[in-house]
Each structure stands twice: as C-alpha cells, then as structure tokens.
Amino acid sequence: MPSVLLFKQKDQPDEYSPQLEQHGYTAEFIPVLDSQSESVPYLQELLASPPAHGGIIFTSQRSVDTWATVITAPKIDPQWRTIAVFIVGSKTAEKLGQLAFFKELTIVGDRATQLADQMVPYLREHTIKLSLLFLAGDKRLNELPTRLNKSNIAYQEVRTYSTCAHPQLSERLLTCGSKDWGVFFSPSGVNYVLERDPDIMRKIGKLAAIGPTTASHMEKHGLKVSAVAEKPRAAQVAKAIAQG
C-alpha cells in the first residue's frame, strides 16, 4: 500500500489516517512544530475589566491553547463572553468551542483571506468601531493584517505563542524511510524540515500542501507541489493526493 508522510503531530482523534486509507494509502506522522504560550498575564489583566475591543481574532489552535490558560484567571468580566469572535479554520473553531467560554463564534473562515472578506462587511453592518484583539503567533503571515489595514480596521496584535521546531524532529527525519507522498502544513514547517534534513526530499515521491500559502512557500524553496487541498481538512488533503 502506498504511504503518505504527514509533517505534523498526530491528533487525537486522528482524522487523516482513515481518510487516506479510504483512498488506499497508509499514513505516518512526524511532529514538526512545538510552541510556548506568551502574554498570559497581560491577557488576564485585560479580561479583568470590560472589553476595550470590539472583537477577538483567533488564527490558530495554538492561540486557543494560550487562551485556555488565560481564562483560568480568578477575575473575568462577563462582557468578554459575548464579544464578537472571528476564527481561521474549522479545527481552531472546534477547539475554541470546546472551552465553552464565548456565547457564540461569530465568523469562521477556512483561510485568513476568506475570514477577512467576511469580517469587513460584518463589522460595518454592526457598526463595530472599537479595535479588534488579534491573537497571533511569532511567525504569523501578513494576509489578514494587510486586509484589515486596507479596510481601515484597527486592531491590537498580541503575540500569544512562539513557534519552534519539535525536539525530536531531527531524529525522526533521519530514521524516516522512503514515502510515496509528503504533506506540509505550514510555511514554518517547511523551513524547519529543510533546515534539518534537506535530503529527505529525495526519499519522497510527490509533495502536497494543506493550502495555497504553504504551496507557494514550498515552491519558493524549489519544491514541486503536486497537490493542494481545496480546504485545510483531512478529507480534502486525501482527495487532493488521490487525484494527484
């Protein structure tokens, strides 16, 4: 059975293995990224008073991890639970929903550009004039901030986590055998893998990307991308590989 190497942590529950198996592939995972929460005391201080922002933006599951720690604060103003919430990615939304902190999740976009396209008319329609609280990582891309700036939407960016390579990445890459496919899930993941073992690409037949941003970054590094998922979900990744 052909094999697929996914450059990501294996989630629990694992959605990728069964989706790939439906198309006749086996899956192997190599954790590439690790992260550490930041700005927790600052955010807890914000939550102790009524919101000075008109909404919150979450663009990754790692920001949600930080938020989970933030909301353990002993004092939280209840108005924070009803603030508008804007999210990139269904998995991020699912993880945030599990915290049961916000009354509702306002808008969920598959990608940053799609979220921006939905956010701008919503903010104008609901006359939200206060700045947004943008919870970002140290390696965040410029797509969403650029869209917000062009639309004259004010935001305060707070770095909620820093990204680094997984401590076992180099070892796992060295012991990896040949694979029919390899899948990257972020530009930083591409960087860390190539920095530690660029020769691993010789062991992989074809490459796929979780989305166009990652695919573009791969191509900038001279990698040929044979498949790009239409949406950043396991079923779409498996479908793209099967058609690639």
Sequence and secondary structure as in RCSB ss.txt:
>XXXX:A:sequence
MPSVLLFKQKDQPDEYSPQLEQHGYTAEFIPVLDSQSESVPYLQELLASPPAHGGIIFTSQRSVDTWATVITAPK
IDPQWRTIAVFIVGSKTAEKLGQLAFFKELTIVGDRATQLADQMVPYLREHTIKLSLLFLAGDKRLNELPTRLNK
SNIAYQEVRTYSTCAHPQLSERLLTCGSKDWGVFFSPSGVNYVLERDPDIMRKIGKLAAIGPTTASHMEKHGLKV
SAVAEKPRAAQVAKAIAQG
>XXXX:A:secstr
  EEEE S   SS SHHHHHHHTT EEEE   EEEEE  HHHHHHHHTS  SSSEEEE SHHHHHHHHHHTT S 
  GGGGGSEEEEESHHHHHHHHHTT SS   EEESSHHHHHHHHHHHHHHTT  S EEEEEETT  SHHHHHHHH
TT  EEEEEEEEEEE TTHHHHHHT   EEEEEE  HHHHHHHHHH GGGGGGEEEEEESSHHHHHHHHHTT   
 EE SSSSHHHHHHHHHH 
